[in-house]
Amino acid sequence: MPSDGFRADLSQAFRARIPILYVESYEEHRALAEIAAVARDPELVRTPRALLTWSPTSGLIQPDGTARRGAIDPEDAIVAALRTEEPSVFVFCDLHATLGPAVVRLLRDVAAAFRAGPVPRTLVILAPALHIPHDLERDVSILDFPLPAETDIRALLDRMIDDNVATGRITVTLTSGDRERFAKAALGLTLHEAENAFARAMVDDQVLAPADLAVVHEEKRQAVRKSGLLEFVEPHAGLADVGGLENLKRWLVRRDGTWLDEAAAWGLPAPRGVLITGVPGCGKSLTAKAVSAGWGLPLLRLDMGRVFSGLVGSSEQNMRTAIRAAEATSPCVLWVDEIEKGLAASSGSGDNTGTGARVFGTFLTWLQEKTRPVFVIATANDIDRLPAELLRKGRFDEIFFVDLPTGPERTAIWTVHLSRRLSHPAVAGRLDLSPDLLFELTKLTAGYSGAEIEQGVVAALYDAFAERRPLQRDDLVRAVSNTVPLSVTQAERIAAIRAWASTRAVAATAPEDWDLGAGNGRAVEF
C-alpha cells in the first residue's frame, strides 16, 4: 500500500467533488487498487462509488467486468461518463496520449458537469507521464502517487524469502539488519522492479547473501539511466585505497550506517553531506567514489552541464527532475563534481534570464530542507567561485580542505599505487617495495599531488613496457624527476587556497600528521 497520505488526499478530493484528477504513476495496477479501495469505502467518501476503467485496448469496463458497447474511443467513453447518473469514479488509463482538441473539449464539459451535477462523479486520468494541455490546467488537480514505502518493500522481500525457503529453493544468510539494507536499497523502485531485483538475487546462486545487494543496485542503475540527468557511477575503490586524508576518512567511517533505523532510534538524522575543496589532483573525486563503495550505497553523479539547456524554464525543471530521481534512489550518495563550474551562472554574468540563479536557488533549498537520505558530496577546485550561500552551516555537515599530501600521506599513496601494479606478474621482478625505496620516493615527491604521483607510476610503467622488462627503481625516479608539479606551476594559487581554507574549512589530513611548529598546518616534509 502507498502511504496513508495518498488515500487521505484522494478521499478528500472525492468528498470535495473535484471533477478531474491526474495521477502520475507507472504502477497502474497498484494505483487502481488504491483508487478502488477509497471509492468503495463509506468511511472515506461517505457515498460509495462505482468504479469504471477505460484504456485504449479494452474500452470502458463496467463494475461487473463487462465492456460497455460503443465506448472504445476516448470521446465515446467520456460521453458515456457524462451520461452516467450514479455515484461513479471513471479511471482513464493512458488518456494523456489522446488529448487532442475534441478530447480536451469533452473534458472541459466533464469538469463543468461533474462539479454541478446532483450525484458525486470523478474522472481520474492515470498515466505514467504528466501531460496536461494548457487548456485543461485550471480544470485538473494533480495527486502524487508515491512509490512503494520501505514497509511495502520489506513485506515483499520477507514474503519472497518465506515462499522460497519453504520450498527449499534458496538458502538465506541475511540478518535482520541485512534485510533492512535490502529494503532501503530498493527504495525508488516500483514493486515490480523490486520483485525482479530480489528474484535475480535469489536465482543467481540459490543463496541470498549480503553480497547480493549489488543486484538491487544494478536494477537502480537502469532506473537512473532513464532519467538522463544523473549518471550511475560504479565505484572501484574503497576508503582503504585513498592514501592519506585520515581525518576525512575517519569522519566518513563514523557516519557509515547512520541512515538506518538503528541510528534513528538514537535520535540521529541522516547525514546531509560534505563539501570537499582544495588543491586539484589530491583525492577529492576518489574520496566520493570510495564513500559509495565503503557504505555500500549507489553513487550518482550530477552533471550540472546537463541541467542547463536552451529552452526557457527547462533548466529549472531538469534540476527538480534530478532531485526527484536522487531521492527516489535514496539511500544513495550524490556526487556533484566541480560544483563551482555548474553554479557559475548563478552570479548573473552573461545570464540575463536569471536561469542560473533560479536553478541555484532550487538546489540550495533542497540541500537545506531535504529529508530523504541522500548524502551529497560536492567537490570544488576554484573556491573563489563558490557562492557564500553554499558555504553556510546547514547546507553541508562539514567543509573539508584537501591540501597537497604530507610526507606520510605520500608514502601511503606510493604504497597504494605500486602495490596495485606490482601484483601483476608481468610487472613484478627486481623492484622491491622496501621502506628505503618508499622513503626515497616520498622525499623526491615533496610538493606533488596524488594524481601526479599516480601518473609518475604510469609513466615508469610505460618505460618498462617499451623494453619489455620488469619495473625498476630508476624508472620511477626518472618519471618523477621529469615532472613539474602543480605546486611549482601554480604556487600563488595554492597559497591563496590555503589562506582561504585556514579559517573556513577542516583539514582532511589527520592532526597527528601536522607539523605544528611550522605554523601553517602542514606536515613535516622529508
C-alpha atoms as one frame of an Amber mdcrd trajectory, in Angstrom:
protein
   0.000   0.000   0.000   1.169   3.538  -0.612   1.381   5.933   2.274  -1.781
   6.995   4.079  -1.185  10.430   2.574  -2.398   9.325  -0.864  -5.568   7.754
   0.493  -6.266  10.831   2.598  -5.706  13.176  -0.355  -7.809  11.030  -2.679
 -10.720  10.707  -0.263 -10.597  14.451   0.359 -10.703  15.110  -3.389 -13.669
  12.728  -3.799 -15.603  14.331  -0.938 -14.808  17.811  -2.289 -16.232  16.640
  -5.619 -13.195  17.722  -7.600 -14.245  16.678 -11.127 -10.923  15.689 -12.761
  -7.847  14.265 -11.061  -4.492  13.379 -12.617  -2.448  10.576 -11.029   1.029
  10.031 -12.442   2.339   6.502 -11.863   3.987   3.610 -13.667   2.282   1.217
 -11.246  -1.116   1.115 -12.871  -2.438  -1.953 -11.060  -1.342  -0.725  -7.636
  -2.829   2.713  -8.246  -6.090   1.203  -9.479  -6.330  -0.939  -6.359  -5.891
   2.114  -4.145  -8.444   4.177  -6.077 -10.944   1.310  -5.882 -10.385   0.886
  -2.133 -11.078   4.567  -1.469 -14.064   4.792  -3.832 -15.824   1.853  -2.158
 -15.118   2.777   1.472 -18.067   4.688   3.021 -15.852   5.867   5.875 -13.582
   7.642   3.410 -16.048   9.035   0.861 -19.406   8.887   2.681 -21.134   7.842
  -0.551 -19.559   4.721  -2.115 -18.993   4.990  -5.837 -18.892   2.500  -8.684
 -15.503   2.132 -10.381 -15.279   2.082 -14.172 -11.984   1.888 -16.065 -11.035
   2.770 -19.617  -7.961   2.010 -21.707  -7.308   2.299 -25.446  -7.219  -1.504
 -25.771 -10.190  -2.597 -23.664 -12.565   0.352 -23.826 -14.817   1.278 -20.916
 -15.087  -1.587 -18.423 -18.089  -1.541 -16.083 -18.079  -2.631 -12.413 -19.319
  -6.118 -13.367 -16.296  -6.618 -15.662 -18.137  -6.241 -18.956 -17.239  -3.714
 -21.616 -19.778  -1.011 -22.386 -20.786  -1.119 -26.015 -19.815   1.824 -28.176
 -17.249   3.175 -25.696 -13.934   2.134 -27.198 -12.858   5.546 -28.472 -11.954
   8.070 -25.767 -14.577  10.561 -26.980 -17.339   7.929 -26.760 -16.142   6.791
 -23.323 -16.146  10.356 -21.954 -19.640  10.923 -23.376 -20.756   7.721 -21.590
 -19.313   9.087 -18.357 -21.206  12.349 -18.850 -24.452  10.411 -19.228 -23.945
   8.340 -16.084 -26.331   9.407 -13.310 -24.989   7.369 -10.374 -22.070   7.959
  -7.984 -19.056   6.852 -10.002 -15.313   7.079 -10.432 -14.044   6.809 -14.011
 -10.364   5.903 -14.317  -8.973   6.591 -17.794  -5.621   4.842 -18.301  -3.217
   6.480 -20.770  -5.691   9.155 -21.788  -2.762  11.597 -21.920  -1.753  10.114
 -25.286  -5.101  11.100 -26.876  -5.557  14.644 -25.561  -6.491  16.228 -28.867
  -8.869  19.185 -29.299 -12.028  17.032 -29.182 -10.989  15.163 -26.030  -9.909
  18.384 -24.329 -13.281  19.968 -25.107 -15.119  16.958 -23.688 -13.009  17.021
 -20.533 -13.894  20.667 -20.009 -17.552  19.636 -20.317 -16.892  16.910 -17.729
 -15.379  19.439 -15.343 -18.466  21.643 -15.539 -20.998  18.797 -15.400 -19.384
  16.803 -12.591 -18.856  19.903 -10.486 -22.541  20.945 -10.684 -24.205  17.525
 -11.010 -26.600  16.055  -8.421 -24.508  12.925  -7.783 -20.770  12.692  -6.983
 -18.713  11.740 -10.030 -14.968  11.985 -10.640 -12.811  11.313 -13.688  -9.259
  10.185 -12.931  -6.528  10.281 -15.575  -3.976   7.600 -14.698  -0.784   7.758
 -16.752   2.971   7.115 -16.419   3.797  10.655 -17.584   2.414  14.051 -16.684
   0.957  15.776 -19.722  -1.754  18.390 -19.222  -2.648  20.704 -22.122  -2.714
  24.387 -21.297  -6.473  24.483 -21.875  -7.042  21.994 -19.019  -4.627  23.334
 -16.424  -7.367  25.084 -14.427  -9.720  22.103 -14.505  -7.334  19.315 -13.457
  -5.943  18.622  -9.977  -2.761  16.563  -9.659  -2.369  13.891  -6.977   1.031
  12.398  -6.217   1.082   8.603  -6.071   4.210   7.664  -4.139   6.492   4.791
  -4.954   6.353   1.864  -2.513   7.436   2.706   1.018  10.115   0.775   2.848
   7.460  -1.196   4.737   5.881  -2.315   1.447   9.226  -3.426   0.026  10.222
  -5.151   3.274   6.924  -7.050   3.273   7.562  -8.112  -0.350  11.107  -9.250
   0.476  10.002 -11.214   3.561   7.203 -12.876   1.603   9.533 -13.874  -1.238
  12.089 -15.241   1.227   9.464 -17.238   3.133   7.979 -18.706  -0.057  11.342
 -19.771  -1.475  12.803 -21.066   1.792   9.681 -23.139   2.413  10.188 -24.946
  -0.876  13.919 -25.405  -0.286  14.871 -23.489  -3.432  17.206 -20.997  -1.746
  19.386 -20.528   1.302  19.208 -17.204   3.123  22.110 -15.813   5.156  20.656
 -12.365   5.839  20.369 -10.877   9.303  17.517  -8.547  10.203  19.865  -5.623
   9.543  20.745  -7.053   6.125  17.062  -7.285   5.240  16.667  -3.642   6.196
  19.554  -2.725   3.900  17.942  -4.667   1.041  14.609  -2.917   1.582  16.224
   0.516   1.756  18.343  -0.244  -1.308  15.163  -0.977  -3.287  13.534   2.342
  -2.387  12.797   4.258  -5.561  11.828   1.113  -7.484   8.313   0.025  -8.253
   7.117  -3.150  -6.557   7.520  -4.953  -9.868  11.103  -3.714 -10.247  11.908
  -4.604  -6.639  10.453  -8.080  -7.119  12.588  -8.555 -10.229  15.715  -7.432
  -8.377  15.087  -9.742  -5.408  14.279 -12.654  -7.725  17.521 -12.144  -9.679
  19.483 -12.060  -6.430  17.894 -15.331  -5.338  18.298 -17.322  -8.547  21.896
 -16.242  -9.151  23.376 -18.992  -6.967  20.344 -20.099  -4.915  21.800 -18.174
  -1.958  20.569 -14.800  -0.792  23.517 -13.135   0.949  24.583  -9.544   1.772
  26.778  -9.515  -1.358  23.619  -9.783  -3.491  22.857  -6.167  -2.631  24.759
  -5.337  -5.822  21.906  -6.869  -7.846  19.456  -4.368  -6.348  21.858  -1.548
  -7.141  22.032  -2.775 -10.745  18.244  -2.508 -11.002  18.501   1.049  -9.702
  21.210   1.782 -12.239  18.735   1.110 -15.036  16.123   3.373 -13.458  18.648
   6.189 -13.029  19.890   5.949 -16.620  16.360   6.543 -17.863  16.240   9.955
 -16.184  19.044  11.209 -18.476  20.318  13.719 -15.894  22.132  11.502 -13.416
  24.945   9.078 -14.090  25.209   5.869 -12.085  28.918   5.503 -11.285  30.419
   2.126 -10.445  32.993   2.654  -7.655  36.121   0.511  -7.926  37.928   1.634
  -4.782  37.149   1.783  -1.087  38.371   4.174   1.572  41.400   1.939   2.124
  42.508   2.792  -1.419  42.614   6.506  -0.620  46.130   7.370   0.513  46.191
   9.762   3.482  43.269  12.099   4.315  42.842  10.213   7.585  40.823  12.972
   9.244  38.272  12.990   6.423  38.158   9.194   6.229  37.671   8.895   9.995
  34.761  11.364   9.778  33.164   9.326   6.988  33.648   5.947   8.666  31.876
   7.204  11.792  28.798   8.020   9.712  28.509   4.656   7.994  25.026   3.214
   8.542  23.567   6.376  10.050  20.667   6.292   7.579  19.391   3.008   9.090
  16.620   2.622  11.676  19.144   1.833  14.400  20.598   5.343  14.058  17.119
   6.887  14.017  16.416   5.137  17.320  19.351   7.099  18.750  17.761  10.302
  17.529  20.329  10.737  14.775  19.317  12.357  11.489  20.788  11.018   8.260
  23.979  12.945   7.380  23.483  15.693   4.799  26.844  15.641   3.072  30.233
  17.299   2.762  31.862  19.918   0.584  35.441  18.943  -0.263  37.643  21.700
  -1.640  41.356  22.064  -2.097  44.267  21.567  -4.434  43.412  19.790  -7.715
  44.529  16.180  -8.038  44.653  15.404  -4.316  41.862  12.825  -4.000  38.583
  14.719  -3.800  36.815  12.774  -6.562  38.395   9.497  -5.481  37.004  10.028
  -1.978  33.493  10.471  -3.350  33.735   7.133  -5.132  35.300   5.454  -2.110
  32.473   6.567   0.199  29.931   4.848  -2.029  31.898   1.595  -2.016  32.606
   1.757   1.712  28.997   2.431   2.649  27.521   0.005   0.133  25.318   2.705
  -1.422  24.751   3.564  -5.079  26.778   6.510  -6.371  25.011   9.034  -8.591
  26.897  11.781 -10.398  25.051  15.007 -11.152  26.428  16.736 -14.221  25.380
  20.371 -13.861  26.018  20.854 -17.562  23.130  18.528 -18.384  20.802  20.509
 -16.144  21.154  23.684 -18.196  19.558  23.595 -21.617  18.439  26.074 -24.238
  14.695  26.074 -23.592  13.427  28.692 -21.154  12.165  27.027 -17.995  13.595
  23.609 -18.820  16.716  24.038 -16.690  14.675  24.532 -13.524  12.569  21.501
 -14.414  15.723  19.465 -15.090  17.056  20.284 -11.621  13.771  19.269  -9.996
  13.748  16.052 -12.037  17.330  15.234 -10.991  16.475  15.866  -7.344  13.415
  13.608  -7.549  15.482  10.876  -9.191  18.119  11.090  -6.456  15.501  10.982
  -3.700  13.783   8.043  -5.363  17.124   6.211  -5.369  17.885   7.011  -1.712
  19.676   6.000   0.354  22.454   6.946  -2.026  25.499   9.156  -2.483  25.025
  12.109  -4.840  28.327  13.375  -6.223  28.436  16.895  -7.675  31.902  17.235
  -9.202  33.429  20.716  -9.605  30.248  22.312  -8.354  31.631  25.820  -8.807
  31.558  25.428 -12.615  27.938  24.363 -12.650  26.856  27.183 -10.361  28.890
  29.895 -12.085  25.785  31.047 -13.927  24.147  31.960 -10.615  26.370  35.023
 -10.392  24.310  36.546 -13.164  27.134  37.335 -15.582  26.016  36.522 -19.081
  22.675  35.194 -17.843  20.048  37.837 -18.487  17.162  35.416 -17.886  18.169
  34.599 -14.298  18.064  30.874 -15.053  21.285  30.159 -13.186  20.074  31.944
 -10.062  16.791  30.026 -10.080  18.499  26.668 -10.577  20.985  27.518  -7.842
  18.133  28.542  -5.528  16.312  25.283  -6.128  19.434  23.289  -5.332  20.192
  25.306  -2.184  16.650  24.977  -0.868  16.770  21.234  -1.364  20.142  20.977
   0.393  18.702  22.829   3.362  15.359  21.071   3.616  15.874  17.561   2.238
  14.609  14.763   4.446  15.486  11.736   2.327  18.870  10.030   2.980  20.769
  11.469   0.017  24.375  12.082   1.092  25.725  14.895  -1.080  29.450  15.080
  -1.801  30.315  18.273  -3.633  33.886  18.834  -4.801  35.390  22.169  -5.787
  38.785  23.333  -7.038  38.180  27.059  -7.508  36.995  28.233  -4.096  36.765
  31.874  -5.229  33.739  30.947  -7.358  31.817  29.291  -4.523  28.780  31.417
  -3.545  28.631  32.411   0.113  25.152  30.879   0.422  26.588  27.458  -0.340
  29.117  27.627   2.468  26.900  28.498   5.395  26.040  25.878   8.001  23.017
  23.749   7.251  23.823  23.103   3.605  26.572  20.588   4.406  27.580  18.869
   7.612  31.187  19.898   7.127  33.598  21.574   4.717  36.908  19.758   4.298
  40.096  21.119   2.782  42.390  18.719   0.921  45.947  20.032   0.722  48.971
  18.624  -1.075  49.818  15.296   0.576  52.147  15.306   3.546  55.154  13.025
   3.829  53.252  10.130   5.474  50.411  10.612   3.010  52.758  10.433   0.022
  54.191   7.218   1.433  50.657   5.822   1.632  49.888   6.954  -1.921  53.074
   5.389  -3.317  52.244   2.174  -1.446  48.707   2.029  -2.829  49.686   2.580
  -6.470  52.811   0.422  -6.505  51.204  -2.459  -4.592  48.301  -2.484  -7.002
  50.506  -2.595 -10.095  53.237  -4.879  -8.735  50.586  -7.532  -8.216  50.674
  -8.168 -11.982  53.177 -10.914 -12.862  54.454  -9.026 -15.908  55.371  -6.012
 -13.777  56.842  -7.747 -10.753  60.520  -8.520 -10.801  63.617  -6.867  -9.412
  61.723  -3.977  -7.789  61.439  -4.484  -4.042  58.853  -2.283  -2.359  61.117
  -1.711   0.617  60.953   1.041   3.283  64.124   2.545   1.815  62.564   2.827
  -1.642  59.384   4.326  -0.267  61.409   6.831   1.785  63.361   7.867  -1.303
  60.273   8.260  -3.472  58.461  10.162  -0.735  61.359  12.580  -0.406  61.618
  13.080  -4.169  57.930  13.967  -4.473  57.647  16.713  -1.861  55.010  19.130
  -3.210  53.499  16.555  -5.603  49.782  15.810  -5.672  48.370  12.308  -5.509
  47.428  12.473  -9.190  50.983  13.459 -10.104  52.383  10.535  -8.122  49.993
   8.154  -9.878  50.996   9.498 -13.279  54.646   9.037 -12.274  53.974   5.355
 -11.696  52.166   5.097 -15.031  54.986   6.857 -16.900  57.527   4.493 -15.321
  55.453   1.514 -16.406  55.431   2.819 -19.987  59.223   2.897 -19.950  59.386
  -0.662 -18.599  56.826  -1.891 -21.112  58.687  -0.300 -24.033  61.695  -2.509
 -23.220  59.554  -5.495 -22.149  61.183  -5.767 -18.746  60.100  -5.537 -15.090
  59.598  -2.168 -13.448  62.769  -0.766 -11.835  63.648   1.947  -9.336  65.315
   4.086 -11.987  62.075   4.166 -13.996  60.227   5.724 -11.068  62.962   8.204
 -10.225  63.262   9.323 -13.847  59.480   9.754 -14.231  59.269  11.847 -11.065
  62.281  13.978 -11.975  60.755  14.826 -15.372  57.543  16.130 -13.786  56.994
  19.767 -12.852  54.396  19.621 -10.081  51.393  21.882  -9.700  52.894  23.304
  -6.523  55.535  24.956  -8.731  53.466  25.984 -11.747  50.604  27.372  -9.651
  52.296  28.258  -6.382  50.398  31.542  -5.956  47.031  29.888  -6.488  47.772
  27.132  -3.982  48.887  29.724  -1.431  45.589  31.556  -1.905  43.603  28.330
  -1.468  45.453  27.555   1.748  44.839  31.063   3.089  41.115  30.725   2.382
  40.854  27.289   3.993  42.787  28.211   7.126  39.687  29.788   8.704  36.826
  28.270   6.679  37.397  24.526   6.425  38.506  21.467   8.364  41.778  19.887
   7.285  41.299  16.466   5.686  44.759  15.451   6.909  44.906  13.795  10.315
  46.097  16.131  13.096  48.859  13.716  14.072  50.478  14.348  10.671  50.636
  18.129  11.086  53.848  19.996  11.716  52.516  22.366  14.365  55.880  24.055
  14.663  55.672  25.228  11.076  52.681  27.390  11.944  50.820  26.631   8.719
  49.079  23.345   9.393  51.376  21.474   7.062  53.025  18.184   7.882  56.766
  17.733   8.174  58.229  17.169   4.708  61.051  14.722   4.224
